[in-house]
Amino acid sequence: MSGRFGAGAARLSGHAALLLGWTPDTFWTATPEELATILTALRAPDGEGVDRGTIDRLMEQDRGG
């Protein structure tokens, strides 16, 4: 195991512990695809969010003007 791999793996294991509550054993038995799937689910969705002005306009329209 190279120093670069070891340092990167330790960092990722720490992130998994903090973000997901994973123990080191859980991290090491997970596949890369499992970790990527979970981390992708935590990411904010692509696209623009709705600003307060849009919400206000939609609420006003829903009240009938």
C-alpha contacts under 8 A as a table, 3 or more apart, distances in Angstrom:
res1	aa1	res2	aa2	distance
1	M	5	F	6.38
1	M	6	G	6.42
2	S	5	F	5.28
2	S	6	G	6.16
3	G	6	G	5.11
3	G	7	A	6.04
4	R	7	A	5.29
4	R	8	G	6.11
5	F	8	G	5.15
5	F	9	A	5.94
6	G	9	A	5.13
6	G	10	A	6.06
7	A	10	A	5.16
7	A	11	R	6.19
8	G	11	R	5.10
8	G	12	L	6.18
9	A	12	L	5.11
9	A	13	S	5.97
10	A	13	S	5.05
10	A	14	G	6.18
11	R	14	G	5.11
11	R	15	H	6.30
12	L	15	H	4.99
12	L	16	A	6.12
13	S	16	A	5.10
13	S	17	A	6.19
13	S	24	P	6.44
13	S	27	F	6.19
14	G	17	A	5.03
14	G	18	L	6.22
15	H	18	L	5.15
15	H	19	L	5.85
15	H	20	L	7.85
16	A	19	L	5.31
16	A	20	L	5.23
16	A	21	G	6.61
16	A	22	W	5.70
16	A	27	F	6.93
17	A	20	L	5.60
17	A	21	G	4.55
17	A	22	W	4.48
17	A	23	T	6.01
17	A	24	P	7.46
18	L	21	G	5.70
18	L	22	W	7.61
22	W	25	D	7.85
22	W	26	T	5.68
22	W	27	F	6.23
23	T	26	T	5.21
23	T	27	F	6.36
24	P	27	F	5.03
24	P	28	W	6.17
25	D	28	W	5.21
25	D	29	T	6.14
26	T	29	T	5.28
26	T	30	A	6.11
27	F	30	A	5.36
28	W	31	T	7.85
30	A	34	E	6.12
30	A	35	L	6.69
31	T	34	E	5.18
31	T	35	L	6.49
32	P	35	L	5.19
32	P	36	A	6.09
33	E	36	A	5.06
33	E	37	T	6.01
34	E	37	T	5.16
34	E	38	I	6.31
35	L	38	I	5.32
35	L	39	L	6.16
36	A	39	L	5.16
36	A	40	T	5.93
37	T	40	T	5.17
37	T	41	A	6.28
38	I	41	A	5.16
38	I	42	L	6.58
39	L	42	L	5.15
39	L	43	R	6.61
40	T	43	R	5.22
50	V	54	T	6.34
50	V	55	I	6.96
51	D	54	T	5.51
51	D	55	I	6.55
52	R	55	I	5.07
52	R	56	D	6.14
53	G	56	D	5.09
53	G	57	R	6.22
54	T	57	R	5.12
54	T	58	L	6.16
55	I	58	L	5.14
55	I	59	M	6.11
56	D	59	M	5.11
56	D	60	E	6.14
57	R	60	E	5.07
57	R	61	Q	6.17
58	L	61	Q	5.08
58	L	62	D	6.13
59	M	62	D	5.06
59	M	63	R	6.41
60	E	63	R	5.19
60	E	64	G	6.66
60	E	65	G	5.49
61	Q	64	G	5.17
61	Q	65	G	5.10
62	D	65	G	7.30
